[in-house]
Amino acid sequence: MQGIRFPLRAGRALAVLAVAGGLGWAAPVLAQDPPASDLLNATLWMQKSVEFKGHALGAYALARIRLDQALADKNWTAAPDEQKGSYQNLPPAVILDLDETALDNSRYQAWMTLTGQTFSPKTWNAFVNAEVSTPIDGAVEFCKYAESKKVKVFYVSNRTADEEPATRRNMEKYGFPMGGNVDTVLTSREQPDWSSAKGTRRAYIAKEYRILLNIGDNFGDFTDAYRKSEADRLKAFEAHKALWGRQWIVIGNPTYGSFESATFGHDFKKSAGEQRKAKRDALDAWKGP
């Protein structure tokens, strides 16, 4: 999940989660006083709002338009930092992030919201292996459209290599194109230099393909400048401003990401209280009446 850790404080009331017999990610058993959670509204929006559905469908509709434009323009590339040399006649490809871009993991966020838990590799791995992620609206249809245009669809994810088999099964269930004899699911640590920063994987694809579009929910899906300060992130954003909505398509994700960790210096050793204070201090608030 982009190498991000969720900044939630543990509440007084704990809950029990049962994942059994491959039946799925079961509903938590709650105590009477559920903990407060920074994730509540964001997760509710992603799960229940028609606004999020409309946003995702709109983003993927735009991606279809941009894909057709890119196919007609040999100089079009969505990887300005990685696409080197004479790339114009390379076969076309698109890159999608998985979590909260192609796959909806809001049930994991909801579990944390209701139980006061924070992200951990152990519980995240259990969620991935439960194979209960569902497609983001429009994602499968866009990927199939790209495949119909003979565009190779790559999934560059910070799920780890040991989570890839369950991830593939989960995706295959919904009909995502899986690349045939080409490995199109590029996970973190699958190769020694494939860290949570995705630039090396974009460069790997760019050697053999012209990258037409990059679709993601976190700044790190587009540039390795995502783990810098807020000021440096804004500078990197401005430097690539012409790409947004054209070569780079964003799926909104208010639940987690480098946007929040930038406020506390991406230092996940800080306590939940310290992280929350840094986020509050970052707000630009009206002074009031």
C-alpha positions as CSV (number, residue, x, y, z in Angstrom):
1,M,0.0,0.0,0.0
2,Q,2.6,2.5,-1.2
3,G,4.8,1.7,1.8
4,I,2.5,3.9,3.9
5,R,1.6,3.3,7.5
6,F,-1.8,4.4,8.7
7,P,-1.7,7.0,11.5
8,L,-4.5,5.8,13.7
9,R,-4.5,5.9,17.5
10,A,-5.7,2.8,19.3
11,G,-9.0,3.3,21.1
12,R,-10.1,2.0,24.4
13,A,-12.4,-0.5,22.9
14,L,-10.9,-3.4,20.9
15,A,-12.6,-5.7,18.5
16,V,-12.1,-9.2,17.3
17,L,-11.8,-10.0,13.6
18,A,-12.3,-13.5,12.2
19,V,-11.0,-14.5,8.8
20,A,-11.8,-18.2,8.5
21,G,-12.1,-20.9,5.9
22,G,-11.5,-18.5,3.0
23,L,-15.0,-17.0,3.5
24,G,-13.8,-13.5,3.5
25,W,-13.0,-10.5,5.7
26,A,-15.6,-10.9,8.4
27,A,-17.3,-8.1,10.2
28,P,-15.6,-7.1,13.5
29,V,-17.3,-7.7,16.9
30,L,-17.4,-4.3,18.5
31,A,-17.4,-3.2,22.1
32,Q,-20.0,-0.6,23.2
33,D,-17.6,2.4,22.9
34,P,-15.9,2.2,19.5
35,P,-12.7,4.3,19.2
36,A,-12.5,7.6,17.5
37,S,-10.8,7.3,14.1
38,D,-9.2,9.7,11.6
39,L,-10.3,7.2,8.9
40,L,-14.1,7.4,9.5
41,N,-15.3,9.9,7.0
42,A,-12.8,9.0,4.4
43,T,-13.6,5.3,4.5
44,L,-17.3,6.0,4.6
45,W,-16.9,8.2,1.5
46,M,-15.0,5.5,-0.4
47,Q,-17.5,2.8,0.5
48,K,-20.9,4.4,0.4
49,S,-20.8,7.6,-1.6
50,V,-22.1,7.8,-5.1
51,E,-19.7,10.8,-5.4
52,F,-16.7,8.5,-5.2
53,K,-18.2,6.1,-7.7
54,G,-18.8,9.0,-10.1
55,H,-15.2,10.3,-9.5
56,A,-13.7,6.9,-10.3
57,L,-15.8,6.3,-13.4
58,G,-15.0,9.8,-14.6
59,A,-11.2,9.3,-14.1
60,Y,-11.3,6.0,-16.1
61,A,-13.5,7.6,-18.8
62,L,-10.9,10.3,-19.1
63,A,-8.2,7.6,-19.2
64,R,-9.9,6.1,-22.3
65,I,-9.8,9.4,-24.1
66,R,-6.2,10.0,-23.2
67,L,-5.3,6.5,-24.3
68,D,-6.7,7.0,-27.8
69,Q,-4.8,10.3,-28.0
70,A,-1.6,8.7,-26.9
71,L,-1.9,5.9,-29.4
72,A,-2.1,8.6,-32.2
73,D,0.9,10.5,-30.9
74,K,4.2,8.6,-31.2
75,N,6.0,11.2,-28.9
76,W,3.5,10.7,-26.1
77,T,5.0,9.2,-22.9
78,A,3.8,9.1,-19.3
79,A,7.3,8.4,-18.0
80,P,9.4,11.5,-18.7
81,D,12.0,10.6,-16.1
82,E,12.3,6.9,-17.2
83,Q,11.6,6.8,-20.9
84,K,15.0,7.0,-22.6
85,G,16.3,6.9,-26.2
86,S,14.2,6.2,-29.2
87,Y,11.0,5.0,-27.6
88,Q,8.5,6.1,-30.3
89,N,8.2,2.7,-31.9
90,L,8.1,0.6,-28.8
91,P,4.9,-1.4,-28.2
92,P,2.5,0.6,-26.0
93,A,1.7,0.0,-22.3
94,V,-0.1,1.6,-19.4
95,I,0.8,1.4,-15.7
96,L,-1.8,1.2,-12.9
97,D,-1.2,1.1,-9.2
98,L,-3.3,-1.6,-7.5
99,D,-4.4,-0.5,-4.0
100,E,-7.1,2.2,-4.1
101,T,-6.4,2.6,-7.9
102,A,-7.5,-0.7,-9.4
103,L,-8.5,-2.5,-6.2
104,D,-10.7,-1.3,-3.4
105,N,-9.3,-2.3,0.0
106,S,-11.7,-0.2,2.1
107,R,-12.8,-3.2,4.1
108,Y,-9.4,-3.2,5.6
109,Q,-9.6,0.5,6.4
110,A,-13.1,-0.1,7.8
111,W,-11.7,-2.8,10.1
112,M,-9.1,-0.4,11.4
113,T,-11.7,2.3,11.8
114,L,-14.0,0.1,13.9
115,T,-11.3,-1.5,16.0
116,G,-8.8,1.3,16.6
117,Q,-6.1,-0.7,15.0
118,T,-3.3,0.7,12.9
119,F,-1.7,-0.7,9.8
120,S,0.6,-3.7,10.3
121,P,2.3,-6.0,7.8
122,K,0.8,-9.0,9.6
123,T,-2.9,-7.9,9.4
124,W,-2.4,-6.4,5.9
125,N,-1.0,-9.7,4.7
126,A,-4.0,-11.6,6.2
127,F,-6.3,-9.2,4.4
128,V,-4.5,-9.7,1.1
129,N,-4.6,-13.5,1.5
130,A,-8.3,-13.4,2.2
131,E,-8.7,-12.2,-1.5
132,V,-11.6,-10.0,-0.8
133,S,-10.5,-6.7,-2.5
134,T,-13.0,-5.6,-5.1
135,P,-12.4,-3.5,-8.3
136,I,-12.5,0.3,-8.2
137,D,-15.4,1.4,-10.4
138,G,-14.3,1.6,-14.0
139,A,-10.9,-0.1,-13.5
140,V,-11.6,-3.5,-15.1
141,E,-13.4,-2.0,-18.0
142,F,-10.6,0.4,-18.7
143,C,-8.0,-2.4,-18.5
144,K,-10.0,-4.5,-20.9
145,Y,-10.3,-1.5,-23.3
146,A,-6.6,-1.0,-23.2
147,E,-6.0,-4.7,-23.9
148,S,-8.5,-4.5,-26.9
149,K,-6.3,-1.7,-28.3
150,K,-3.2,-4.1,-28.0
151,V,-1.9,-2.0,-25.1
152,K,-0.1,-4.0,-22.4
153,V,-1.4,-3.4,-18.9
154,F,1.1,-3.4,-16.1
155,Y,0.3,-3.3,-12.4
156,V,3.0,-1.7,-10.3
157,S,2.2,-2.4,-6.7
158,N,3.8,-2.1,-3.3
159,R,2.2,-5.3,-2.3
160,T,5.1,-7.6,-1.7
161,A,6.3,-10.5,-3.8
162,D,5.0,-13.1,-1.3
163,E,1.5,-11.4,-1.6
164,E,1.5,-11.7,-5.4
165,P,-0.1,-15.1,-5.7
166,A,-3.2,-14.1,-3.7
167,T,-3.3,-10.8,-5.5
168,R,-3.3,-12.5,-8.9
169,R,-6.1,-14.8,-7.9
170,N,-8.1,-11.9,-6.5
171,M,-7.6,-9.9,-9.8
172,E,-8.3,-12.9,-12.1
173,K,-11.7,-13.4,-10.3
174,Y,-12.8,-10.0,-11.6
175,G,-11.4,-10.3,-15.1
176,F,-8.4,-8.0,-15.0
177,P,-6.1,-8.6,-18.0
178,M,-3.0,-10.4,-16.6
179,G,-0.5,-10.1,-19.4
180,G,-0.4,-13.6,-20.8
181,N,3.2,-14.7,-21.0
182,V,4.5,-11.4,-19.8
183,D,4.8,-10.7,-16.0
184,T,2.7,-7.6,-15.7
185,V,2.3,-7.6,-11.8
186,L,5.5,-5.9,-10.6
187,T,5.5,-6.1,-6.8
188,S,7.8,-4.6,-4.2
189,R,11.0,-6.6,-3.5
190,E,10.3,-8.9,-6.5
191,Q,13.8,-7.8,-7.7
192,P,16.6,-6.5,-5.4
193,D,16.3,-2.9,-6.6
194,W,12.5,-2.8,-6.5
195,S,11.8,-0.9,-3.3
196,S,8.7,1.0,-2.3
197,A,9.8,3.8,-4.7
198,K,8.5,2.8,-8.1
199,G,11.0,4.6,-10.4
200,T,13.1,1.4,-11.0
201,R,10.0,-0.5,-12.0
202,R,8.8,2.2,-14.4
203,A,12.3,2.2,-15.9
204,Y,12.1,-1.6,-16.3
205,I,8.9,-1.3,-18.3
206,A,10.2,1.7,-20.3
207,K,13.0,-0.4,-21.7
208,E,10.6,-2.5,-23.7
209,Y,7.4,-0.4,-23.9
210,R,6.2,3.1,-24.6
211,I,4.3,4.1,-21.4
212,L,1.2,5.9,-22.5
213,L,-0.5,6.5,-19.2
214,N,0.2,6.2,-15.5
215,I,-2.8,5.8,-13.2
216,G,-2.5,6.0,-9.4
217,D,-3.8,7.3,-6.1
218,N,-0.6,8.4,-4.4
219,F,2.2,10.8,-5.6
220,G,4.6,8.0,-5.4
221,D,2.8,6.3,-8.3
222,F,4.1,9.0,-10.5
223,T,7.4,10.3,-9.1
224,D,9.9,9.2,-6.5
225,A,9.8,12.7,-5.1
226,Y,6.8,11.6,-3.0
227,R,8.8,11.1,0.3
228,K,10.1,14.6,0.5
229,S,8.9,17.6,2.4
230,E,5.6,19.3,1.6
231,A,7.5,22.1,0.0
232,D,9.6,19.8,-2.2
233,R,6.5,17.7,-3.1
234,L,4.7,20.9,-4.2
235,K,7.8,21.8,-6.3
236,A,7.8,18.4,-7.9
237,F,4.1,18.7,-8.6
238,E,4.5,22.0,-10.3
239,A,7.4,20.7,-12.4
240,H,5.1,18.0,-13.8
241,K,2.0,20.1,-13.9
242,A,1.4,19.6,-17.7
243,L,1.1,15.8,-17.2
244,W,-1.8,15.8,-14.7
245,G,-5.1,14.8,-16.4
246,R,-3.2,13.8,-19.5
247,Q,-0.4,11.3,-19.1
248,W,-1.0,11.1,-15.3
249,I,-4.5,10.2,-14.0
250,V,-5.3,10.3,-10.3
251,I,-7.9,8.3,-8.4
252,G,-8.8,10.2,-5.2
253,N,-7.8,8.4,-2.0
254,P,-8.4,10.4,1.3
255,T,-7.8,7.4,3.6
256,Y,-4.0,7.2,3.5
257,G,-0.9,8.2,1.5
258,S,2.2,10.3,1.4
259,F,0.0,13.5,1.6
260,E,-0.5,12.8,5.3
261,S,2.9,11.3,6.2
262,A,4.6,14.4,4.7
263,T,3.2,16.4,7.5
264,F,5.2,14.4,10.1
265,G,8.3,14.0,7.9
266,H,7.3,10.4,6.9
267,D,8.6,9.3,10.3
268,F,6.4,6.4,11.3
269,K,8.3,6.0,14.6
270,K,6.4,9.0,15.9
271,S,3.5,8.2,18.1
272,A,-0.1,8.4,16.9
273,G,-0.5,11.5,19.0
274,E,2.6,13.2,17.5
275,Q,1.4,12.3,14.0
276,R,-2.0,13.7,14.6
277,K,-0.6,17.0,16.1
278,A,1.6,17.4,13.0
279,K,-1.4,17.0,10.8
280,R,-3.5,19.4,12.8
281,D,-0.6,21.9,12.7
282,A,-0.5,21.7,9.0
283,L,-4.0,22.8,8.5
284,D,-4.7,26.3,7.2
285,A,-7.6,27.3,9.3
286,W,-10.0,30.3,9.3
287,K,-9.5,32.3,12.5
288,G,-13.2,32.3,13.3
289,P,-15.7,35.1,14.0
